[in-house]
Amino acid sequence: MKTRLLLAAVLLAVTVPARAIKLQLGDDKVRKGDFTVEKGRTFEGDVAAEGAVTVKGVVTGDCAAFGGPLVIEGECRGEAASFGGPVRLTGKVGGDLSSFGGPVDLSGAAGGDVSLFGGDLTMRSSSTIEGELSIFGGQLKQEPGATVKGELHNFSSPMIGAMVPGVALAAMRADRGAKHGPAPRKALISGFLLGLCLLPLLATLFFPAQVETIAAAASADFWRALGIGLLVEMAVVPGTLALAVSVIGIPFIPVAYAALTAAVVMGTGAFFLLMARRACLNLEKPVPSTIKAVGYAGAATAAISILGGLLPVVGGVLGLALFLTLCCGMTLGLGAVWLTRLGTRPAGPAA
């Protein structure tokens, strides 16, 4: 159950507003300013606006609000999503309901899954969720009589919950001010989030003991692990060339790079584990479990990377510091992976 919860949480962090964001990128359906579908009116198609979206009538497609409130008093027959604004549902949503960075007040019915990232959910006594409920970085307030027919996944993190609204609104301002090429930037951000949050966490989900062993080796023998990691990185290009000039060695190149990728991912997971534990000790907070610690550090790193790319002057310094820290951390983790033989045995004493 914990594994599914954490996996859903990180997937939620990357994909919550995916459909709504797709509507925004180069789509002339996205309106500037607030938009309202009045009571008694049926709107055919999707409704998306960079502002408040209010549905008092019926929308046959999806509803999406970017930076403003999403209020559904009537019916949205498709999916509904809010990016950076609050959600109030007193009517009905036929599909999934997603919120990124804002609170949700639910007294109506959601016909699919409900997903929140960085916001609290209040379920009134008359509310119904037909699918699953997933909350990452927020709290659930459920009144008696409120119904969730699917599974409940509640991954609470006040740190991530505090970060998300600012990140969401900053991303909104950047999208509004950009005149060219928003789609490649969104793709890069999504890929960066996926790599930073999902891959090390997946490695930790399946191999928690190995990641703990790698982290212990990196902490106990820092300089040795860092030096070995540098040697491994320096040997990548010569090693590839040595395999490429040999007919027998060519088929081993994909295998070698697959092993190197696995080592980097597990080493990054171990570095995230060390970062989270150090942060908790400095803040005098309880040290979380291995899986939670990697999830916290990965999500926080992704959030900081987005902020660093959006802030004009300070962001450059922040981004450079984060980049250097990650490079050092991945090199350290790579060396620790070598010392522990991919986490399968404790590191031996230094020579």
C-alpha positions as YAML, in Angstrom:
chain: A
units: angstrom
residues:
- id: 1
  name: MET
  ca: [0.00, 0.00, 0.00]
- id: 2
  name: LYS
  ca: [2.82, 2.43, 0.86]
- id: 3
  name: THR
  ca: [4.58, 1.60, -2.40]
- id: 4
  name: ARG
  ca: [1.48, 2.39, -4.45]
- id: 5
  name: LEU
  ca: [0.89, 5.57, -2.46]
- id: 6
  name: LEU
  ca: [4.38, 6.93, -3.07]
- id: 7
  name: LEU
  ca: [4.39, 5.92, -6.71]
- id: 8
  name: ALA
  ca: [1.07, 7.65, -7.24]
- id: 9
  name: ALA
  ca: [2.38, 10.71, -5.44]
- id: 10
  name: VAL
  ca: [5.38, 11.19, -7.71]
- id: 11
  name: LEU
  ca: [3.39, 10.42, -10.85]
- id: 12
  name: LEU
  ca: [0.90, 13.01, -9.63]
- id: 13
  name: ALA
  ca: [3.69, 15.54, -9.22]
- id: 14
  name: VAL
  ca: [4.63, 15.14, -12.87]
- id: 15
  name: THR
  ca: [1.28, 14.57, -14.55]
- id: 16
  name: VAL
  ca: [-1.52, 16.24, -12.55]
- id: 17
  name: PRO
  ca: [-2.12, 19.10, -14.98]
- id: 18
  name: ALA
  ca: [-0.85, 17.28, -18.07]
- id: 19
  name: ARG
  ca: [-4.08, 17.44, -20.06]
- id: 20
  name: ALA
  ca: [-4.80, 21.04, -19.06]
- id: 21
  name: ILE
  ca: [-1.27, 22.16, -19.94]
- id: 22
  name: LYS
  ca: [-1.61, 20.52, -23.33]
- id: 23
  name: LEU
  ca: [-4.67, 22.69, -23.97]
- id: 24
  name: GLN
  ca: [-2.61, 25.77, -23.23]
- id: 25
  name: LEU
  ca: [0.29, 25.14, -25.53]
- id: 26
  name: GLY
  ca: [-0.51, 26.83, -28.83]
- id: 27
  name: ASP
  ca: [-4.24, 26.19, -28.49]
- id: 28
  name: ASP
  ca: [-6.52, 29.04, -29.53]
- id: 29
  name: LYS
  ca: [-9.26, 27.61, -27.29]
- id: 30
  name: VAL
  ca: [-7.52, 29.04, -24.22]
- id: 31
  name: ARG
  ca: [-9.10, 32.41, -23.47]
- id: 32
  name: LYS
  ca: [-7.46, 35.40, -21.85]
- id: 33
  name: GLY
  ca: [-9.22, 36.45, -18.67]
- id: 34
  name: ASP
  ca: [-12.24, 35.03, -16.87]
- id: 35
  name: PHE
  ca: [-14.91, 32.94, -18.59]
- id: 36
  name: THR
  ca: [-18.38, 31.94, -17.41]
- id: 37
  name: VAL
  ca: [-20.90, 29.48, -18.80]
- id: 38
  name: GLU
  ca: [-24.21, 30.84, -17.59]
- id: 39
  name: LYS
  ca: [-27.01, 28.79, -16.09]
- id: 40
  name: GLY
  ca: [-29.27, 27.23, -18.71]
- id: 41
  name: ARG
  ca: [-26.58, 27.36, -21.39]
- id: 42
  name: THR
  ca: [-24.83, 24.34, -22.93]
- id: 43
  name: PHE
  ca: [-21.28, 24.92, -24.18]
- id: 44
  name: GLU
  ca: [-20.09, 22.40, -26.77]
- id: 45
  name: GLY
  ca: [-16.42, 21.47, -26.46]
- id: 46
  name: ASP
  ca: [-13.67, 22.38, -23.99]
- id: 47
  name: VAL
  ca: [-13.46, 25.45, -21.78]
- id: 48
  name: ALA
  ca: [-10.01, 26.74, -20.82]
- id: 49
  name: ALA
  ca: [-8.98, 30.20, -19.64]
- id: 50
  name: GLU
  ca: [-6.03, 32.03, -18.12]
- id: 51
  name: GLY
  ca: [-8.17, 33.25, -15.25]
- id: 52
  name: ALA
  ca: [-11.32, 32.18, -13.47]
- id: 53
  name: VAL
  ca: [-13.58, 29.56, -15.04]
- id: 54
  name: THR
  ca: [-17.15, 29.39, -13.76]
- id: 55
  name: VAL
  ca: [-19.59, 26.77, -15.01]
- id: 56
  name: LYS
  ca: [-23.21, 27.35, -14.02]
- id: 57
  name: GLY
  ca: [-24.63, 25.56, -17.05]
- id: 58
  name: VAL
  ca: [-23.31, 22.52, -18.94]
- id: 59
  name: VAL
  ca: [-19.94, 21.99, -20.66]
- id: 60
  name: THR
  ca: [-19.76, 18.92, -22.88]
- id: 61
  name: GLY
  ca: [-15.95, 18.77, -22.87]
- id: 62
  name: ASP
  ca: [-13.17, 19.48, -20.39]
- id: 63
  name: CYS
  ca: [-12.76, 22.50, -18.10]
- id: 64
  name: ALA
  ca: [-9.38, 24.02, -17.18]
- id: 65
  name: ALA
  ca: [-8.40, 27.16, -15.26]
- id: 66
  name: PHE
  ca: [-4.85, 28.55, -15.27]
- id: 67
  name: GLY
  ca: [-4.04, 30.84, -12.35]
- id: 68
  name: GLY
  ca: [-7.66, 31.52, -11.33]
- id: 69
  name: PRO
  ca: [-10.51, 29.79, -9.50]
- id: 70
  name: LEU
  ca: [-12.36, 26.89, -11.07]
- id: 71
  name: VAL
  ca: [-16.01, 26.91, -9.97]
- id: 72
  name: ILE
  ca: [-18.40, 24.24, -11.21]
- id: 73
  name: GLU
  ca: [-21.97, 24.76, -10.06]
- id: 74
  name: GLY
  ca: [-23.51, 23.04, -13.07]
- id: 75
  name: GLU
  ca: [-22.01, 20.13, -15.01]
- id: 76
  name: CYS
  ca: [-18.68, 19.48, -16.71]
- id: 77
  name: ARG
  ca: [-19.08, 16.23, -18.63]
- id: 78
  name: GLY
  ca: [-15.37, 15.78, -19.31]
- id: 79
  name: GLU
  ca: [-12.36, 16.26, -17.06]
- id: 80
  name: ALA
  ca: [-11.64, 19.31, -14.91]
- id: 81
  name: ALA
  ca: [-8.27, 20.74, -13.90]
- id: 82
  name: SER
  ca: [-6.95, 23.80, -12.08]
- id: 83
  name: PHE
  ca: [-3.37, 25.05, -12.22]
- id: 84
  name: GLY
  ca: [-2.50, 27.46, -9.39]
- id: 85
  name: GLY
  ca: [-6.03, 28.36, -8.28]
- id: 86
  name: PRO
  ca: [-8.72, 27.07, -5.91]
- id: 87
  name: VAL
  ca: [-11.48, 24.68, -6.96]
- id: 88
  name: ARG
  ca: [-15.10, 24.70, -5.78]
- id: 89
  name: LEU
  ca: [-17.33, 21.91, -7.02]
- id: 90
  name: THR
  ca: [-21.00, 22.02, -6.05]
- id: 91
  name: GLY
  ca: [-22.23, 20.46, -9.28]
- id: 92
  name: LYS
  ca: [-20.89, 17.48, -11.21]
- id: 93
  name: VAL
  ca: [-17.73, 16.50, -13.09]
- id: 94
  name: GLY
  ca: [-18.11, 13.49, -15.35]
- id: 95
  name: GLY
  ca: [-14.42, 12.57, -15.51]
- id: 96
  name: ASP
  ca: [-11.32, 13.16, -13.39]
- id: 97
  name: LEU
  ca: [-10.75, 16.25, -11.28]
- id: 98
  name: SER
  ca: [-7.17, 17.51, -10.81]
- id: 99
  name: SER
  ca: [-5.74, 20.44, -8.87]
- id: 100
  name: PHE
  ca: [-2.16, 21.68, -8.80]
- id: 101
  name: GLY
  ca: [-1.26, 24.21, -6.11]
- id: 102
  name: GLY
  ca: [-4.72, 25.17, -4.83]
- id: 103
  name: PRO
  ca: [-7.33, 24.05, -2.29]
- id: 104
  name: VAL
  ca: [-10.42, 22.10, -3.34]
- id: 105
  name: ASP
  ca: [-13.87, 22.43, -1.78]
- id: 106
  name: LEU
  ca: [-16.07, 19.55, -2.86]
- id: 107
  name: SER
  ca: [-19.78, 19.30, -2.14]
- id: 108
  name: GLY
  ca: [-20.84, 17.86, -5.50]
- id: 109
  name: ALA
  ca: [-19.94, 14.70, -7.44]
- id: 110
  name: ALA
  ca: [-16.78, 13.66, -9.29]
- id: 111
  name: GLY
  ca: [-17.33, 10.80, -11.71]
- id: 112
  name: GLY
  ca: [-13.67, 9.80, -11.97]
- id: 113
  name: ASP
  ca: [-10.50, 10.09, -9.91]
- id: 114
  name: VAL
  ca: [-9.65, 13.19, -7.86]
- id: 115
  name: SER
  ca: [-5.97, 14.21, -7.61]
- id: 116
  name: LEU
  ca: [-4.41, 17.08, -5.66]
- id: 117
  name: PHE
  ca: [-0.82, 18.23, -5.49]
- id: 118
  name: GLY
  ca: [0.04, 20.90, -2.94]
- id: 119
  name: GLY
  ca: [-3.48, 21.73, -1.76]
- id: 120
  name: ASP
  ca: [-6.02, 20.72, 0.89]
- id: 121
  name: LEU
  ca: [-9.28, 18.95, 0.10]
- id: 122
  name: THR
  ca: [-12.50, 19.63, 1.99]
- id: 123
  name: MET
  ca: [-15.22, 17.06, 1.36]
- id: 124
  name: ARG
  ca: [-18.67, 18.17, 2.44]
- id: 125
  name: SER
  ca: [-21.28, 15.68, 3.60]
- id: 126
  name: SER
  ca: [-23.02, 15.73, 0.20]
- id: 127
  name: SER
  ca: [-19.86, 15.04, -1.83]
- id: 128
  name: THR
  ca: [-19.12, 11.85, -3.77]
- id: 129
  name: ILE
  ca: [-15.98, 10.63, -5.54]
- id: 130
  name: GLU
  ca: [-16.61, 7.65, -7.81]
- id: 131
  name: GLY
  ca: [-12.92, 6.85, -8.40]
- id: 132
  name: GLU
  ca: [-9.71, 7.05, -6.39]
- id: 133
  name: LEU
  ca: [-8.55, 10.02, -4.31]
- id: 134
  name: SER
  ca: [-4.85, 10.96, -4.32]
- id: 135
  name: ILE
  ca: [-3.42, 13.84, -2.27]
- id: 136
  name: PHE
  ca: [0.24, 14.86, -2.29]
- id: 137
  name: GLY
  ca: [1.37, 17.66, 0.00]
- id: 138
  name: GLY
  ca: [-2.06, 18.49, 1.41]
- id: 139
  name: GLN
  ca: [-4.62, 17.53, 4.03]
- id: 140
  name: LEU
  ca: [-8.04, 15.85, 3.77]
- id: 141
  name: LYS
  ca: [-10.98, 17.23, 5.73]
- id: 142
  name: GLN
  ca: [-13.87, 14.83, 5.32]
- id: 143
  name: GLU
  ca: [-17.29, 15.46, 6.84]
- id: 144
  name: PRO
  ca: [-19.56, 12.57, 7.85]
- id: 145
  name: GLY
  ca: [-21.49, 11.33, 4.84]
- id: 146
  name: ALA
  ca: [-18.81, 12.22, 2.26]
- id: 147
  name: THR
  ca: [-18.09, 9.20, 0.05]
- id: 148
  name: VAL
  ca: [-14.94, 8.00, -1.70]
- id: 149
  name: LYS
  ca: [-15.72, 4.79, -3.59]
- id: 150
  name: GLY
  ca: [-12.16, 4.11, -4.75]
- id: 151
  name: GLU
  ca: [-8.91, 3.86, -2.82]
- id: 152
  name: LEU
  ca: [-7.49, 6.77, -0.84]
- id: 153
  name: HIS
  ca: [-3.82, 7.72, -1.20]
- id: 154
  name: ASN
  ca: [-2.82, 10.54, 1.15]
- id: 155
  name: PHE
  ca: [0.87, 11.50, 1.08]
- id: 156
  name: SER
  ca: [1.16, 14.54, 3.33]
- id: 157
  name: SER
  ca: [4.21, 16.82, 3.12]
- id: 158
  name: PRO
  ca: [3.93, 20.39, 4.48]
- id: 159
  name: MET
  ca: [7.25, 21.28, 2.84]
- id: 160
  name: ILE
  ca: [6.08, 20.32, -0.65]
- id: 161
  name: GLY
  ca: [2.65, 21.78, -0.01]
- id: 162
  name: ALA
  ca: [4.21, 25.14, 0.81]
- id: 163
  name: MET
  ca: [6.38, 25.13, -2.32]
- id: 164
  name: VAL
  ca: [3.84, 24.16, -4.94]
- id: 165
  name: PRO
  ca: [1.58, 27.26, -5.08]
- id: 166
  name: GLY
  ca: [4.54, 29.58, -5.66]
- id: 167
  name: VAL
  ca: [6.00, 27.28, -8.29]
- id: 168
  name: ALA
  ca: [2.66, 26.99, -10.06]
- id: 169
  name: LEU
  ca: [2.04, 30.76, -10.14]
- id: 170
  name: ALA
  ca: [5.60, 31.47, -11.23]
- id: 171
  name: ALA
  ca: [5.22, 29.00, -14.07]
- id: 172
  name: MET
  ca: [1.97, 30.69, -15.03]
- id: 173
  name: ARG
  ca: [3.63, 34.09, -15.21]
- id: 174
  name: ALA
  ca: [6.46, 32.68, -17.30]
- id: 175
  name: ASP
  ca: [4.01, 31.10, -19.74]
- id: 176
  name: ARG
  ca: [2.05, 34.34, -20.08]
- id: 177
  name: GLY
  ca: [5.22, 36.34, -20.75]
- id: 178
  name: ALA
  ca: [6.77, 33.90, -23.22]
- id: 179
  name: LYS
  ca: [6.16, 34.67, -26.88]
- id: 180
  name: HIS
  ca: [8.06, 31.86, -28.53]
- id: 181
  name: GLY
  ca: [8.74, 28.23, -27.86]
- id: 182
  name: PRO
  ca: [6.67, 27.41, -24.74]
- id: 183
  name: ALA
  ca: [6.20, 23.79, -25.78]
- id: 184
  name: PRO
  ca: [9.92, 22.86, -25.75]
- id: 185
  name: ARG
  ca: [10.32, 24.49, -22.34]
- id: 186
  name: LYS
  ca: [7.37, 22.56, -20.95]
- id: 187
  name: ALA
  ca: [8.79, 19.34, -22.37]
- id: 188
  name: LEU
  ca: [12.18, 20.03, -20.79]
- id: 189
  name: ILE
  ca: [10.62, 20.86, -17.41]
- id: 190
  name: SER
  ca: [8.46, 17.72, -17.51]
- id: 191
  name: GLY
  ca: [11.46, 15.58, -18.46]
- id: 192
  name: PHE
  ca: [13.57, 17.12, -15.72]
- id: 193
  name: LEU
  ca: [10.84, 16.51, -13.16]
- id: 194
  name: LEU
  ca: [10.45, 12.94, -14.35]
- id: 195
  name: GLY
  ca: [14.15, 12.23, -14.13]
- id: 196
  name: LEU
  ca: [14.68, 13.91, -10.76]
- id: 197
  name: CYS
  ca: [11.59, 12.65, -8.97]
- id: 198
  name: LEU
  ca: [10.57, 9.39, -10.53]
- id: 199
  name: LEU
  ca: [13.67, 7.39, -11.44]
- id: 200
  name: PRO
  ca: [15.58, 7.58, -8.12]
- id: 201
  name: LEU
  ca: [12.35, 6.97, -6.23]
- id: 202
  name: LEU
  ca: [11.50, 3.96, -8.38]
- id: 203
  name: ALA
  ca: [14.95, 2.54, -7.70]
- id: 204
  name: THR
  ca: [14.41, 3.08, -3.97]
- id: 205
  name: LEU
  ca: [10.95, 1.52, -4.08]
- id: 206
  name: PHE
  ca: [12.33, -1.71, -5.53]
- id: 207
  name: PHE
  ca: [15.79, -1.73, -3.89]
- id: 208
  name: PRO
  ca: [15.55, 0.18, -0.59]
- id: 209
  name: ALA
  ca: [18.20, -1.89, 1.19]
- id: 210
  name: GLN
  ca: [20.69, -1.40, -1.65]
- id: 211
  name: VAL
  ca: [20.13, 2.38, -1.68]
- id: 212
  name: GLU
  ca: [20.65, 2.50, 2.09]
- id: 213
  name: THR
  ca: [23.92, 0.56, 1.70]
- id: 214
  name: ILE
  ca: [25.11, 2.95, -1.02]
- id: 215
  name: ALA
  ca: [24.21, 5.97, 1.12]
- id: 216
  name: ALA
  ca: [26.05, 4.51, 4.11]
- id: 217
  name: ALA
  ca: [29.18, 3.97, 2.01]
- id: 218
  name: ALA
  ca: [29.04, 7.52, 0.63]
- id: 219
  name: SER
  ca: [28.68, 8.96, 4.13]
- id: 220
  name: ALA
  ca: [31.32, 6.80, 5.79]
- id: 221
  name: ASP
  ca: [33.99, 7.17, 3.07]
- id: 222
  name: PHE
  ca: [33.16, 10.44, 1.34]
- id: 223
  name: TRP
  ca: [36.46, 11.25, -0.38]
- id: 224
  name: ARG
  ca: [37.11, 7.73, -1.53]
- id: 225
  name: ALA
  ca: [33.65, 7.42, -3.05]
- id: 226
  name: LEU
  ca: [33.98, 10.85, -4.70]
- id: 227
  name: GLY
  ca: [37.36, 9.99, -6.19]
- id: 228
  name: ILE
  ca: [36.17, 6.66, -7.56]
- id: 229
  name: GLY
  ca: [33.11, 8.37, -9.03]
- id: 230
  name: LEU
  ca: [35.35, 10.86, -10.86]
- id: 231
  name: LEU
  ca: [37.49, 8.01, -12.20]
- id: 232
  name: VAL
  ca: [34.40, 6.17, -13.45]
- id: 233
  name: GLU
  ca: [33.14, 9.31, -15.21]
- id: 234
  name: MET
  ca: [36.55, 9.92, -16.79]
- id: 235
  name: ALA
  ca: [36.63, 6.32, -18.04]
- id: 236
  name: VAL
  ca: [33.28, 6.49, -19.87]
- id: 237
  name: VAL
  ca: [34.55, 7.96, -23.14]
- id: 238
  name: PRO
  ca: [37.79, 5.91, -23.36]
- id: 239
  name: GLY
  ca: [35.87, 2.79, -22.43]
- id: 240
  name: THR
  ca: [33.26, 3.43, -25.12]
- id: 241
  name: LEU
  ca: [35.98, 3.99, -27.74]
- id: 242
  name: ALA
  ca: [37.77, 0.80, -26.67]
- id: 243
  name: LEU
  ca: [34.57, -1.21, -27.13]
- id: 244
  name: ALA
  ca: [33.70, 0.53, -30.40]
- id: 245
  name: VAL
  ca: [36.98, -0.35, -32.15]
- id: 246
  name: SER
  ca: [36.42, -4.03, -31.44]
- id: 247
  name: VAL
  ca: [33.83, -6.06, -33.31]
- id: 248
  name: ILE
  ca: [33.34, -8.22, -30.23]
- id: 249
  name: GLY
  ca: [32.99, -5.20, -27.97]
- id: 250
  name: ILE
  ca: [30.33, -3.31, -29.95]
- id: 251
  name: PRO
  ca: [27.36, -5.44, -28.69]
- id: 252
  name: PHE
  ca: [28.46, -4.73, -25.10]
- id: 253
  name: ILE
  ca: [28.14, -0.94, -25.45]
- id: 254
  name: PRO
  ca: [24.34, -0.87, -24.79]
- id: 255
  name: VAL
  ca: [24.80, -3.23, -21.83]
- id: 256
  name: ALA
  ca: [27.56, -1.04, -20.38]
- id: 257
  name: TYR
  ca: [25.47, 2.12, -20.72]
- id: 258
  name: ALA
  ca: [22.44, 0.40, -19.20]
- id: 259
  name: ALA
  ca: [24.56, -0.59, -16.21]
- id: 260
  name: LEU
  ca: [25.97, 2.93, -15.96]
- id: 261
  name: THR
  ca: [22.46, 4.42, -16.04]
- id: 262
  name: ALA
  ca: [21.30, 2.07, -13.30]
- id: 263
  name: ALA
  ca: [24.34, 3.02, -11.22]
- id: 264
  name: VAL
  ca: [23.70, 6.75, -11.68]
- id: 265
  name: VAL
  ca: [20.02, 6.41, -10.75]
- id: 266
  name: MET
  ca: [20.71, 4.39, -7.61]
- id: 267
  name: GLY
  ca: [23.59, 6.68, -6.68]
- id: 268
  name: THR
  ca: [21.33, 9.72, -7.06]
- id: 269
  name: GLY
  ca: [18.74, 8.04, -4.87]
- id: 270
  name: ALA
  ca: [21.40, 7.48, -2.21]
- id: 271
  name: PHE
  ca: [22.45, 11.13, -2.45]
- id: 272
  name: PHE
  ca: [18.82, 12.24, -2.07]
- id: 273
  name: LEU
  ca: [18.57, 10.03, 1.01]
- id: 274
  name: LEU
  ca: [21.62, 11.69, 2.55]
- id: 275
  name: MET
  ca: [20.30, 15.17, 1.69]
- id: 276
  name: ALA
  ca: [16.91, 14.52, 3.28]
- id: 277
  name: ARG
  ca: [18.42, 13.06, 6.44]
- id: 278
  name: ARG
  ca: [20.84, 15.97, 6.80]
- id: 279
  name: ALA
  ca: [18.05, 18.50, 6.28]
- id: 280
  name: CYS
  ca: [15.89, 16.81, 8.92]
- id: 281
  name: LEU
  ca: [18.75, 16.79, 11.41]
- id: 282
  name: ASN
  ca: [19.50, 20.48, 10.79]
- id: 283
  name: LEU
  ca: [15.82, 21.37, 11.18]
- id: 284
  name: GLU
  ca: [15.50, 19.06, 14.20]
- id: 285
  name: LYS
  ca: [12.70, 17.13, 12.51]
- id: 286
  name: PRO
  ca: [12.05, 13.38, 12.69]
- id: 287
  name: VAL
  ca: [14.05, 11.48, 10.08]
- id: 288
  name: PRO
  ca: [11.63, 9.89, 7.56]
- id: 289
  name: SER
  ca: [11.86, 6.39, 6.16]
- id: 290
  name: THR
  ca: [14.16, 5.69, 3.21]
- id: 291
  name: ILE
  ca: [11.43, 5.82, 0.56]
- id: 292
  name: LYS
  ca: [9.85, 8.99, 1.94]
- id: 293
  name: ALA
  ca: [13.24, 10.70, 2.28]
- id: 294
  name: VAL
  ca: [14.12, 10.07, -1.37]
- id: 295
  name: GLY
  ca: [10.67, 11.23, -2.45]
- id: 296
  name: TYR
  ca: [10.94, 14.45, -0.41]
- id: 297
  name: ALA
  ca: [14.42, 15.29, -1.69]
- id: 298
  name: GLY
  ca: [13.56, 14.53, -5.31]
- id: 299
  name: ALA
  ca: [10.40, 16.64, -5.29]
- id: 300
  name: ALA
  ca: [12.14, 19.51, -3.47]
- id: 301
  name: THR
  ca: [15.03, 19.45, -5.95]
- id: 302
  name: ALA
  ca: [12.63, 19.56, -8.89]
- id: 303
  name: ALA
  ca: [10.72, 22.48, -7.35]
- id: 304
  name: ILE
  ca: [13.94, 24.42, -6.69]
- id: 305
  name: SER
  ca: [15.11, 23.78, -10.25]
- id: 306
  name: ILE
  ca: [11.90, 25.28, -11.66]
- id: 307
  name: LEU
  ca: [12.18, 28.34, -9.42]
- id: 308
  name: GLY
  ca: [15.81, 28.76, -10.41]
- id: 309
  name: GLY
  ca: [14.83, 28.82, -14.06]
- id: 310
  name: LEU
  ca: [12.09, 31.40, -13.53]
- id: 311
  name: LEU
  ca: [13.78, 33.96, -11.27]
- id: 312
  name: PRO
  ca: [15.79, 36.46, -13.34]
- id: 313
  name: VAL
  ca: [19.01, 37.13, -11.39]
- id: 314
  name: VAL
  ca: [18.92, 35.15, -8.17]
- id: 315
  name: GLY
  ca: [17.61, 32.17, -10.14]
- id: 316
  name: GLY
  ca: [20.84, 31.97, -12.11]
- id: 317
  name: VAL
  ca: [22.91, 31.66, -8.95]
- id: 318
  name: LEU
  ca: [20.37, 29.25, -7.45]
- id: 319
  name: GLY
  ca: [20.35, 27.12, -10.59]
- id: 320
  name: LEU
  ca: [24.15, 27.02, -10.77]
- id: 321
  name: ALA
  ca: [24.43, 26.04, -7.11]
- id: 322
  name: LEU
  ca: [21.83, 23.31, -7.57]
- id: 323
  name: PHE
  ca: [23.56, 22.05, -10.72]
- id: 324
  name: LEU
  ca: [26.96, 21.84, -9.01]
- id: 325
  name: THR
  ca: [25.42, 20.14, -5.98]
- id: 326
  name: LEU
  ca: [23.70, 17.55, -8.16]
- id: 327
  name: CYS
  ca: [26.88, 16.90, -10.15]
- id: 328
  name: CYS
  ca: [28.84, 16.38, -6.94]
- id: 329
  name: GLY
  ca: [26.08, 14.23, -5.49]
- id: 330
  name: MET
  ca: [25.76, 12.00, -8.55]
- id: 331
  name: THR
  ca: [29.55, 11.58, -8.71]
- id: 332
  name: LEU
  ca: [29.61, 10.69, -5.02]
- id: 333
  name: GLY
  ca: [26.75, 8.23, -5.48]
- id: 334
  name: LEU
  ca: [28.39, 6.66, -8.51]
- id: 335
  name: GLY
  ca: [31.56, 6.02, -6.53]
- id: 336
  name: ALA
  ca: [29.58, 4.56, -3.64]
- id: 337
  name: VAL
  ca: [27.76, 2.28, -6.08]
- id: 338
  name: TRP
  ca: [31.14, 0.98, -7.24]
- id: 339
  name: LEU
  ca: [32.37, 0.49, -3.67]
- id: 340
  name: THR
  ca: [29.28, -1.50, -2.69]
- id: 341
  name: ARG
  ca: [28.91, -3.36, -6.01]
- id: 342
  name: LEU
  ca: [25.53, -1.75, -6.73]
- id: 343
  name: GLY
  ca: [24.57, -1.87, -3.06]
- id: 344
  name: THR
  ca: [24.88, -5.64, -2.75]
- id: 345
  name: ARG
  ca: [27.58, -5.56, -0.07]
- id: 346
  name: PRO
  ca: [28.99, -3.07, 2.43]
- id: 347
  name: ALA
  ca: [31.98, -1.03, 1.34]
- id: 348
  name: GLY
  ca: [35.34, -2.39, 2.46]
- id: 349
  name: PRO
  ca: [37.77, -0.39, 4.58]
- id: 350
  name: ALA
  ca: [39.81, 2.26, 2.82]
- id: 351
  name: ALA
  ca: [43.24, 1.15, 1.79]
...
